Amino acid sequence: MASPAKPAQWADNGEAGADAAALWFARDAYAYVRETNDATDWQALSTPDCEFCAGVASDAAAQATLGQVSREGRWDVTVTRTQELNPLAFAVLVDFDKPSTEVLRADGSSVATTEGAHGQMLLVLHREGPNWLLRGGQWFEKGAVVPTAAP
């Protein structure tokens, strides 16, 4: 499985680019890490102080150590709010519907299946050179009041 391609809007330095990057991180990159245990691109596009990012990479490493992978369908992700923190940094709130996930051993046998989930994810992104970097993230229940980010 190839690492997911970045959308054309990734090149935009403004809100459209931040929204595209948020969708890519939440829908494409996250699913790729979960299904392959390969966090190389995820880590390369995350800031060193991003605890959310480190947690995703750590979960992938733990799953790889156990010889397991996750199989889940495509997430339905929609941008619901974008807040400019400065001209090159944005906090983007997305709603997501995640299908059920099956955890498999290397031989293909099932370890567990988890139900789908519905919720929100707040992603803080900033533009550095040609890339959007993930600076932070936080999960929220669907319908929860999500605070705006501090600039």
C-alpha positions in Angstrom: 0.0 0.0 0.0 1.5 3.3 -1.1 1.5 6.4 1.2 -1.5 8.5 0.4 -1.1 11.3 -2.1 -1.5 14.8 -0.9 -4.4 16.8 -2.4 -3.7 19.6 -5.0 -4.9 22.2 -2.5 -2.0 21.2 -0.2 0.0 23.8 -2.1 -2.3 26.6 -1.0 -0.9 28.7 1.9 -4.3 29.8 3.2 -7.5 28.4 4.6 -8.1 26.1 1.6 -4.7 24.5 2.1 -5.2 24.1 5.8 -8.6 22.5 5.2 -7.2 20.1 2.6 -4.3 19.2 4.9 -6.7 18.6 7.8 -8.8 16.2 5.7 -5.6 14.5 4.5 -4.3 14.0 8.0 -7.7 12.9 9.5 -8.9 10.7 6.7 -5.9 9.5 4.6 -2.7 9.7 6.6 -4.3 8.4 9.9 -5.9 5.5 8.1 -2.6 4.7 6.3 -0.7 4.6 9.6 -3.4 2.4 11.2 -3.5 -0.1 8.3 0.3 -0.3 7.6 1.9 0.6 11.0 4.1 2.9 8.9 4.3 6.3 10.6 7.2 7.6 8.5 5.3 10.3 6.6 3.1 11.0 9.6 6.2 11.8 11.8 7.9 13.8 9.0 4.9 16.1 8.8 4.4 16.4 12.5 6.1 18.9 14.8 8.4 17.3 17.5 6.2 18.7 20.3 2.9 17.3 19.0 1.8 14.8 21.6 -1.2 13.7 19.6 1.1 12.9 16.7 3.5 11.0 18.9 0.6 9.0 20.3 -0.5 7.9 16.8 3.1 6.8 15.9 3.5 5.0 19.3 0.2 3.1 18.7 1.4 2.0 15.3 4.7 0.8 16.7 3.0 -1.1 19.5 0.6 -2.7 16.9 3.6 -3.7 14.8 5.4 -5.2 17.8 2.4 -7.4 18.3 2.4 -8.4 14.6 -1.0 -6.9 14.0 -2.6 -4.5 11.5 -5.9 -2.7 11.5 -8.4 -2.9 8.6 -11.0 -0.2 8.4 -12.9 1.3 5.5 -12.7 4.9 4.4 -13.5 7.6 6.9 -16.1 10.2 6.1 -14.6 13.5 7.2 -16.0 17.0 6.8 -14.5 20.3 7.8 -16.9 22.1 10.1 -14.8 25.1 11.3 -11.5 26.8 10.4 -9.9 29.3 12.6 -6.9 31.4 11.5 -4.3 31.6 14.2 -1.9 33.6 12.1 -1.4 33.9 8.3 0.3 30.5 8.2 -1.4 28.6 11.0 -4.9 27.3 11.4 -7.0 25.3 13.8 -9.4 23.1 11.8 -12.3 21.2 13.3 -13.5 18.1 11.4 -16.5 15.8 12.0 -15.8 12.2 11.3 -17.7 8.9 10.8 -15.3 6.0 11.2 -16.4 2.5 10.1 -15.8 -0.5 12.2 -12.2 -1.7 12.5 -10.9 -5.2 12.4 -7.5 -6.0 14.0 -5.7 -8.8 12.3 -2.7 -10.9 13.0 0.0 -11.4 10.4 -1.6 -14.7 9.3 -4.9 -12.9 8.6 -6.8 -14.2 11.6 -8.9 -11.8 13.6 -7.9 -10.4 17.0 -10.8 -8.1 17.5 -13.4 -5.9 15.9 -14.4 -2.5 17.2 -17.5 -0.6 16.3 -17.5 2.4 14.1 -17.3 5.8 15.8 -18.6 9.3 15.2 -16.9 12.3 16.6 -14.9 15.4 16.1 -11.2 16.1 15.8 -9.5 19.4 16.2 -6.2 19.7 14.3 -3.7 22.6 14.6 -1.6 23.0 11.4 1.0 25.4 10.3 2.7 26.0 7.0 6.4 25.5 6.8 8.0 25.6 3.4 6.0 23.5 0.9 4.3 21.5 3.6 1.5 21.7 6.2 2.8 20.3 9.6 0.5 18.9 12.2 1.2 20.7 15.5 -1.5 19.2 17.6 -4.7 17.3 17.6 -7.5 16.3 20.0 -10.5 14.0 19.8 -14.0 15.1 20.9 -17.4 13.4 21.2 -19.8 14.1 18.4 -21.9 17.2 19.2 -19.5 18.3 22.0 -18.8 22.0 22.2 -15.2 22.3 21.0 -13.3 25.4 22.2 -11.5 27.6 19.7 -7.7 27.3 19.8 -5.5 29.9 21.3 -3.3 31.6 18.7 
